[in-house]
């Protein structure tokens, strides 16, 4: 079997977000957890005869989706879970940055329209991420151009909806923060939103016609 999907390289060094996310966390999370999802995905995609499908197509084919109702997403089995986690983690690495800057251009306008200010958006991401029960993800999404913050459980992902584009995500599974922040999920989220969101990537994701057009380095060409 030829491995089709691949673990993307981190877009920064493993020290770059220390101490908010330490090299030890990256080692476990990127080369441990994420790589395991990719390996299992390659095995299951080959078994299912889907080795020629793109990652996002696999996710959409296997999802029982209600695209505009993120909280109602239902997974479509083991292949969906592995594919979605590959997508979610690849999107998360891109959502982070050593020095994220601030939103600009059309994205900044859309943030002001939806939240009043970037600070309000950051507070909402942190609040929803901290309040999310158990494992999952908090997302900034665009639904037909309008921004909103949503959270998803376990491997669930907004990329299943064609009218719904993820713009940024933060992993709130314990493996994302436990080594560095113990059970203080809110401290991890506050630090990430304050310093380490990649607003350049967010602007690309917002401007893209479709999430399929973004280069996430995930081996789905
Ligand atoms: Fe994770």
py3Dmol code that shows the C-alpha trace and the ligand (Angstrom):
import py3Dmol

protein = """\
ATOM      1  CA  UNK A   1       0.000   0.000   0.000  1.00  0.00           C
ATOM      2  CA  UNK A   2       1.297   3.437  -0.876  1.00  0.00           C
ATOM      3  CA  UNK A   3       0.736   6.092   1.726  1.00  0.00           C
ATOM      4  CA  UNK A   4      -1.313   8.799   0.077  1.00  0.00           C
ATOM      5  CA  UNK A   5      -2.100  11.219   2.834  1.00  0.00           C
ATOM      6  CA  UNK A   6       0.853  12.666   4.667  1.00  0.00           C
ATOM      7  CA  UNK A   7       1.660  14.449   7.892  1.00  0.00           C
ATOM      8  CA  UNK A   8       2.267  18.120   7.025  1.00  0.00           C
ATOM      9  CA  UNK A   9       5.435  19.677   8.423  1.00  0.00           C
ATOM     10  CA  UNK A  10       4.792  22.213  11.170  1.00  0.00           C
ATOM     11  CA  UNK A  11       4.880  25.722   9.621  1.00  0.00           C
ATOM     12  CA  UNK A  12       7.240  26.848  12.477  1.00  0.00           C
ATOM     13  CA  UNK A  13       9.795  25.250  14.749  1.00  0.00           C
ATOM     14  CA  UNK A  14       8.619  23.248  17.781  1.00  0.00           C
ATOM     15  CA  UNK A  15      10.048  25.977  20.092  1.00  0.00           C
ATOM     16  CA  UNK A  16       8.212  28.822  18.348  1.00  0.00           C
ATOM     17  CA  UNK A  17       5.086  28.942  20.533  1.00  0.00           C
ATOM     18  CA  UNK A  18       6.774  28.124  23.819  1.00  0.00           C
ATOM     19  CA  UNK A  19       5.626  28.433  26.606  1.00  0.00           C
ATOM     20  CA  UNK A  20       1.998  28.536  25.429  1.00  0.00           C
ATOM     21  CA  UNK A  21       2.561  25.301  23.478  1.00  0.00           C
ATOM     22  CA  UNK A  22       5.846  23.599  24.372  1.00  0.00           C
ATOM     23  CA  UNK A  23       8.105  21.451  22.185  1.00  0.00           C
ATOM     24  CA  UNK A  24       7.053  18.467  24.321  1.00  0.00           C
ATOM     25  CA  UNK A  25       3.405  19.074  23.425  1.00  0.00           C
ATOM     26  CA  UNK A  26       4.221  19.426  19.725  1.00  0.00           C
ATOM     27  CA  UNK A  27       6.206  16.169  19.837  1.00  0.00           C
ATOM     28  CA  UNK A  28       3.254  14.273  21.302  1.00  0.00           C
ATOM     29  CA  UNK A  29       0.549  16.066  19.362  1.00  0.00           C
ATOM     30  CA  UNK A  30       2.058  16.385  15.881  1.00  0.00           C
ATOM     31  CA  UNK A  31       4.355  13.379  15.542  1.00  0.00           C
ATOM     32  CA  UNK A  32       2.281  11.247  17.920  1.00  0.00           C
ATOM     33  CA  UNK A  33      -1.459  11.849  17.732  1.00  0.00           C
ATOM     34  CA  UNK A  34      -1.691  13.451  14.305  1.00  0.00           C
ATOM     35  CA  UNK A  35       0.638  10.953  12.624  1.00  0.00           C
ATOM     36  CA  UNK A  36      -1.415   8.082  14.051  1.00  0.00           C
ATOM     37  CA  UNK A  37      -4.555   9.546  12.454  1.00  0.00           C
ATOM     38  CA  UNK A  38      -2.775   9.810   9.090  1.00  0.00           C
ATOM     39  CA  UNK A  39      -1.456   6.233   9.236  1.00  0.00           C
ATOM     40  CA  UNK A  40      -4.869   4.800  10.110  1.00  0.00           C
ATOM     41  CA  UNK A  41      -6.550   6.973   7.467  1.00  0.00           C
ATOM     42  CA  UNK A  42      -4.233   5.618   4.748  1.00  0.00           C
ATOM     43  CA  UNK A  43      -5.046   2.063   5.803  1.00  0.00           C
ATOM     44  CA  UNK A  44      -8.822   2.629   5.880  1.00  0.00           C
ATOM     45  CA  UNK A  45      -8.949   4.676   2.660  1.00  0.00           C
ATOM     46  CA  UNK A  46      -7.142   1.891   0.782  1.00  0.00           C
ATOM     47  CA  UNK A  47      -9.492  -0.743   2.220  1.00  0.00           C
ATOM     48  CA  UNK A  48     -12.509   1.343   1.199  1.00  0.00           C
ATOM     49  CA  UNK A  49     -11.172   1.855  -2.341  1.00  0.00           C
ATOM     50  CA  UNK A  50     -11.042   5.606  -1.763  1.00  0.00           C
ATOM     51  CA  UNK A  51      -7.318   6.086  -2.318  1.00  0.00           C
ATOM     52  CA  UNK A  52      -8.030   8.394  -5.254  1.00  0.00           C
ATOM     53  CA  UNK A  53     -10.489  10.635  -3.414  1.00  0.00           C
ATOM     54  CA  UNK A  54      -9.367  13.921  -1.879  1.00  0.00           C
ATOM     55  CA  UNK A  55      -9.383  14.232   1.888  1.00  0.00           C
ATOM     56  CA  UNK A  56     -12.269  16.686   1.918  1.00  0.00           C
ATOM     57  CA  UNK A  57     -14.267  14.471  -0.469  1.00  0.00           C
ATOM     58  CA  UNK A  58     -13.800  11.508   1.860  1.00  0.00           C
ATOM     59  CA  UNK A  59     -14.990  13.611   4.781  1.00  0.00           C
ATOM     60  CA  UNK A  60     -18.041  14.844   2.848  1.00  0.00           C
ATOM     61  CA  UNK A  61     -18.910  11.395   1.450  1.00  0.00           C
ATOM     62  CA  UNK A  62     -18.764   9.831   4.883  1.00  0.00           C
ATOM     63  CA  UNK A  63     -20.533  12.538   6.843  1.00  0.00           C
ATOM     64  CA  UNK A  64     -24.192  12.595   7.661  1.00  0.00           C
ATOM     65  CA  UNK A  65     -24.147  16.340   7.409  1.00  0.00           C
ATOM     66  CA  UNK A  66     -26.516  19.113   8.206  1.00  0.00           C
ATOM     67  CA  UNK A  67     -24.195  21.781   6.869  1.00  0.00           C
ATOM     68  CA  UNK A  68     -25.652  24.818   8.582  1.00  0.00           C
ATOM     69  CA  UNK A  69     -26.174  23.128  11.924  1.00  0.00           C
ATOM     70  CA  UNK A  70     -22.674  22.459  13.134  1.00  0.00           C
ATOM     71  CA  UNK A  71     -23.725  21.199  16.540  1.00  0.00           C
ATOM     72  CA  UNK A  72     -25.817  18.464  14.913  1.00  0.00           C
ATOM     73  CA  UNK A  73     -23.055  16.880  12.891  1.00  0.00           C
ATOM     74  CA  UNK A  74     -23.026  13.122  13.077  1.00  0.00           C
ATOM     75  CA  UNK A  75     -19.946  11.146  12.202  1.00  0.00           C
ATOM     76  CA  UNK A  76     -19.915   8.674   9.353  1.00  0.00           C
ATOM     77  CA  UNK A  77     -17.784   5.938  10.897  1.00  0.00           C
ATOM     78  CA  UNK A  78     -14.117   5.210  11.482  1.00  0.00           C
ATOM     79  CA  UNK A  79     -12.888   6.421   8.091  1.00  0.00           C
ATOM     80  CA  UNK A  80     -14.695   9.729   8.599  1.00  0.00           C
ATOM     81  CA  UNK A  81     -13.177  10.128  12.053  1.00  0.00           C
ATOM     82  CA  UNK A  82      -9.593   9.557  10.885  1.00  0.00           C
ATOM     83  CA  UNK A  83     -10.022  11.781   7.804  1.00  0.00           C
ATOM     84  CA  UNK A  84     -11.678  14.547   9.800  1.00  0.00           C
ATOM     85  CA  UNK A  85      -8.956  14.468  12.446  1.00  0.00           C
ATOM     86  CA  UNK A  86      -6.303  14.703   9.723  1.00  0.00           C
ATOM     87  CA  UNK A  87      -8.074  17.744   8.322  1.00  0.00           C
ATOM     88  CA  UNK A  88      -8.746  19.345  11.721  1.00  0.00           C
ATOM     89  CA  UNK A  89      -5.152  18.983  12.921  1.00  0.00           C
ATOM     90  CA  UNK A  90      -3.688  20.218   9.619  1.00  0.00           C
ATOM     91  CA  UNK A  91      -5.970  23.242   9.862  1.00  0.00           C
ATOM     92  CA  UNK A  92      -4.950  23.809  13.491  1.00  0.00           C
ATOM     93  CA  UNK A  93      -1.197  23.912  12.740  1.00  0.00           C
ATOM     94  CA  UNK A  94      -1.948  26.528  10.086  1.00  0.00           C
ATOM     95  CA  UNK A  95      -4.174  28.483  12.480  1.00  0.00           C
ATOM     96  CA  UNK A  96      -1.239  29.020  14.858  1.00  0.00           C
ATOM     97  CA  UNK A  97       1.676  31.391  14.482  1.00  0.00           C
ATOM     98  CA  UNK A  98       4.628  32.534  16.614  1.00  0.00           C
ATOM     99  CA  UNK A  99       3.490  36.129  16.034  1.00  0.00           C
ATOM    100  CA  UNK A 100      -0.015  36.173  14.680  1.00  0.00           C
ATOM    101  CA  UNK A 101      -0.522  39.914  14.219  1.00  0.00           C
ATOM    102  CA  UNK A 102      -4.029  41.270  13.777  1.00  0.00           C
ATOM    103  CA  UNK A 103      -6.759  40.793  11.153  1.00  0.00           C
ATOM    104  CA  UNK A 104      -6.707  43.119   8.160  1.00  0.00           C
ATOM    105  CA  UNK A 105      -8.730  43.921   5.027  1.00  0.00           C
ATOM    106  CA  UNK A 106     -12.014  42.165   4.260  1.00  0.00           C
ATOM    107  CA  UNK A 107     -11.573  39.767   7.148  1.00  0.00           C
ATOM    108  CA  UNK A 108     -11.199  42.643   9.638  1.00  0.00           C
ATOM    109  CA  UNK A 109     -14.394  44.211   8.261  1.00  0.00           C
ATOM    110  CA  UNK A 110     -16.298  40.924   8.570  1.00  0.00           C
ATOM    111  CA  UNK A 111     -15.048  40.485  12.155  1.00  0.00           C
ATOM    112  CA  UNK A 112     -16.206  43.968  13.111  1.00  0.00           C
ATOM    113  CA  UNK A 113     -19.590  43.338  11.474  1.00  0.00           C
ATOM    114  CA  UNK A 114     -20.135  40.049  13.294  1.00  0.00           C
ATOM    115  CA  UNK A 115     -18.494  40.656  16.679  1.00  0.00           C
ATOM    116  CA  UNK A 116     -17.977  44.409  17.023  1.00  0.00           C
ATOM    117  CA  UNK A 117     -14.210  44.034  17.482  1.00  0.00           C
ATOM    118  CA  UNK A 118     -11.354  41.546  17.252  1.00  0.00           C
ATOM    119  CA  UNK A 119     -11.130  41.517  21.057  1.00  0.00           C
ATOM    120  CA  UNK A 120     -14.769  40.417  21.246  1.00  0.00           C
ATOM    121  CA  UNK A 121     -14.068  37.617  18.757  1.00  0.00           C
ATOM    122  CA  UNK A 122     -11.039  36.462  20.754  1.00  0.00           C
ATOM    123  CA  UNK A 123     -13.104  36.448  23.959  1.00  0.00           C
ATOM    124  CA  UNK A 124     -15.830  34.411  22.244  1.00  0.00           C
ATOM    125  CA  UNK A 125     -13.362  31.821  20.918  1.00  0.00           C
ATOM    126  CA  UNK A 126     -11.887  31.448  24.386  1.00  0.00           C
ATOM    127  CA  UNK A 127     -15.282  31.289  26.106  1.00  0.00           C
ATOM    128  CA  UNK A 128     -16.768  28.687  23.746  1.00  0.00           C
ATOM    129  CA  UNK A 129     -13.575  26.622  23.755  1.00  0.00           C
ATOM    130  CA  UNK A 130     -13.398  26.627  27.547  1.00  0.00           C
ATOM    131  CA  UNK A 131     -17.100  25.839  27.860  1.00  0.00           C
ATOM    132  CA  UNK A 132     -17.073  22.982  25.346  1.00  0.00           C
ATOM    133  CA  UNK A 133     -17.783  19.708  27.148  1.00  0.00           C
ATOM    134  CA  UNK A 134     -14.968  17.146  26.801  1.00  0.00           C
ATOM    135  CA  UNK A 135     -12.962  16.752  23.577  1.00  0.00           C
ATOM    136  CA  UNK A 136     -13.417  18.831  20.469  1.00  0.00           C
ATOM    137  CA  UNK A 137     -12.609  21.981  18.557  1.00  0.00           C
ATOM    138  CA  UNK A 138     -13.558  25.642  18.590  1.00  0.00           C
ATOM    139  CA  UNK A 139     -13.798  27.323  15.194  1.00  0.00           C
ATOM    140  CA  UNK A 140     -14.184  30.658  13.519  1.00  0.00           C
ATOM    141  CA  UNK A 141     -16.319  29.840  10.473  1.00  0.00           C
ATOM    142  CA  UNK A 142     -17.814  31.727   7.568  1.00  0.00           C
ATOM    143  CA  UNK A 143     -21.340  30.800   6.562  1.00  0.00           C
ATOM    144  CA  UNK A 144     -22.001  32.448   3.225  1.00  0.00           C
ATOM    145  CA  UNK A 145     -19.508  35.200   4.151  1.00  0.00           C
ATOM    146  CA  UNK A 146     -20.898  35.856   7.636  1.00  0.00           C
ATOM    147  CA  UNK A 147     -18.595  34.945  10.518  1.00  0.00           C
ATOM    148  CA  UNK A 148     -19.525  32.953  13.551  1.00  0.00           C
ATOM    149  CA  UNK A 149     -17.869  30.966  16.363  1.00  0.00           C
ATOM    150  CA  UNK A 150     -18.896  27.330  16.798  1.00  0.00           C
ATOM    151  CA  UNK A 151     -17.537  24.294  18.586  1.00  0.00           C
ATOM    152  CA  UNK A 152     -17.589  20.684  17.393  1.00  0.00           C
ATOM    153  CA  UNK A 153     -17.331  17.434  19.330  1.00  0.00           C
ATOM    154  CA  UNK A 154     -14.516  14.912  18.979  1.00  0.00           C
ATOM    155  CA  UNK A 155     -13.589  14.736  15.261  1.00  0.00           C
ATOM    156  CA  UNK A 156     -16.577  16.675  13.928  1.00  0.00           C
ATOM    157  CA  UNK A 157     -15.627  19.342  11.425  1.00  0.00           C
ATOM    158  CA  UNK A 158     -17.283  22.258   9.636  1.00  0.00           C
ATOM    159  CA  UNK A 159     -15.545  21.393   6.363  1.00  0.00           C
ATOM    160  CA  UNK A 160     -18.384  18.991   5.545  1.00  0.00           C
ATOM    161  CA  UNK A 161     -20.617  21.878   4.514  1.00  0.00           C
ATOM    162  CA  UNK A 162     -19.929  23.374   1.106  1.00  0.00           C
ATOM    163  CA  UNK A 163     -21.388  26.751   2.116  1.00  0.00           C
ATOM    164  CA  UNK A 164     -19.440  26.662   5.372  1.00  0.00           C
ATOM    165  CA  UNK A 165     -15.759  27.555   5.457  1.00  0.00           C
ATOM    166  CA  UNK A 166     -13.510  27.115   8.477  1.00  0.00           C
ATOM    167  CA  UNK A 167     -11.336  30.198   9.022  1.00  0.00           C
ATOM    168  CA  UNK A 168      -9.404  29.304  12.201  1.00  0.00           C
ATOM    169  CA  UNK A 169      -9.508  26.477  14.707  1.00  0.00           C
ATOM    170  CA  UNK A 170      -8.145  25.667  18.154  1.00  0.00           C
ATOM    171  CA  UNK A 171      -7.868  22.085  19.396  1.00  0.00           C
ATOM    172  CA  UNK A 172      -9.455  21.709  22.836  1.00  0.00           C
ATOM    173  CA  UNK A 173      -8.730  18.013  23.333  1.00  0.00           C
ATOM    174  CA  UNK A 174      -6.715  17.607  26.543  1.00  0.00           C
ATOM    175  CA  UNK A 175      -3.677  16.440  24.557  1.00  0.00           C
ATOM    176  CA  UNK A 176      -3.436  19.969  23.109  1.00  0.00           C
ATOM    177  CA  UNK A 177      -2.757  21.672  26.452  1.00  0.00           C
ATOM    178  CA  UNK A 178      -2.450  19.258  29.358  1.00  0.00           C
ATOM    179  CA  UNK A 179       1.361  19.033  29.478  1.00  0.00           C
ATOM    180  CA  UNK A 180       1.686  22.829  29.522  1.00  0.00           C
ATOM    181  CA  UNK A 181      -1.406  24.043  31.363  1.00  0.00           C
ATOM    182  CA  UNK A 182      -2.676  20.969  33.225  1.00  0.00           C
ATOM    183  CA  UNK A 183      -6.462  21.272  33.367  1.00  0.00           C
ATOM    184  CA  UNK A 184      -6.498  25.060  32.827  1.00  0.00           C
ATOM    185  CA  UNK A 185      -8.009  24.952  29.340  1.00  0.00           C
ATOM    186  CA  UNK A 186      -9.064  28.601  29.587  1.00  0.00           C
ATOM    187  CA  UNK A 187      -5.468  29.707  30.274  1.00  0.00           C
ATOM    188  CA  UNK A 188      -4.318  27.858  27.129  1.00  0.00           C
ATOM    189  CA  UNK A 189      -7.091  29.414  25.052  1.00  0.00           C
ATOM    190  CA  UNK A 190      -6.555  32.929  26.405  1.00  0.00           C
ATOM    191  CA  UNK A 191      -2.851  32.728  25.559  1.00  0.00           C
ATOM    192  CA  UNK A 192      -3.450  31.291  22.076  1.00  0.00           C
ATOM    193  CA  UNK A 193      -6.029  33.924  21.116  1.00  0.00           C
ATOM    194  CA  UNK A 194      -3.919  36.746  22.587  1.00  0.00           C
ATOM    195  CA  UNK A 195      -0.643  35.882  20.837  1.00  0.00           C
ATOM    196  CA  UNK A 196      -0.735  32.958  18.492  1.00  0.00           C
ATOM    197  CA  UNK A 197      -3.588  33.055  15.991  1.00  0.00           C
ATOM    198  CA  UNK A 198      -2.410  33.236  12.389  1.00  0.00           C
ATOM    199  CA  UNK A 199      -4.420  36.113  10.927  1.00  0.00           C
ATOM    200  CA  UNK A 200      -2.604  35.876   7.594  1.00  0.00           C
ATOM    201  CA  UNK A 201      -3.849  32.315   7.167  1.00  0.00           C
ATOM    202  CA  UNK A 202      -7.318  33.349   8.375  1.00  0.00           C
ATOM    203  CA  UNK A 203      -7.463  36.028   5.663  1.00  0.00           C
ATOM    204  CA  UNK A 204      -6.504  33.424   3.027  1.00  0.00           C
ATOM    205  CA  UNK A 205      -9.146  31.021   4.295  1.00  0.00           C
ATOM    206  CA  UNK A 206     -11.764  33.780   4.274  1.00  0.00           C
ATOM    207  CA  UNK A 207     -10.847  34.934   0.755  1.00  0.00           C
ATOM    208  CA  UNK A 208     -10.711  31.406  -0.719  1.00  0.00           C
ATOM    209  CA  UNK A 209     -13.679  30.422  -2.868  1.00  0.00           C
ATOM    210  CA  UNK A 210     -13.650  27.070  -1.107  1.00  0.00           C
ATOM    211  CA  UNK A 211     -11.630  25.384   1.634  1.00  0.00           C
ATOM    212  CA  UNK A 212     -10.668  22.823  -1.034  1.00  0.00           C
ATOM    213  CA  UNK A 213      -8.477  25.547  -2.594  1.00  0.00           C
ATOM    214  CA  UNK A 214      -6.245  25.988   0.475  1.00  0.00           C
ATOM    215  CA  UNK A 215      -2.876  24.282   0.547  1.00  0.00           C
ATOM    216  CA  UNK A 216      -2.773  22.450   3.853  1.00  0.00           C
ATOM    217  CA  UNK A 217       0.043  20.096   2.882  1.00  0.00           C
ATOM    218  CA  UNK A 218      -2.149  17.090   3.585  1.00  0.00           C
ATOM    219  CA  UNK A 219      -1.383  14.959   0.529  1.00  0.00           C
ATOM    220  CA  UNK A 220      -4.796  15.311  -1.084  1.00  0.00           C
ATOM    221  CA  UNK A 221      -3.645  16.459  -4.516  1.00  0.00           C
TER     222      UNK A 221
END
"""
ligand_1 = """\
1
FE
Fe -5.375 17.106 18.740
"""
view = py3Dmol.view(width=600, height=400)
view.addModel(protein, "pdb")
view.setStyle({"model": 0}, {"cartoon": {"style": "trace"}})
view.addModel(ligand_1, "xyz")
view.setStyle({"model": 1}, {"stick": {}})
view.zoomTo()
view.show()
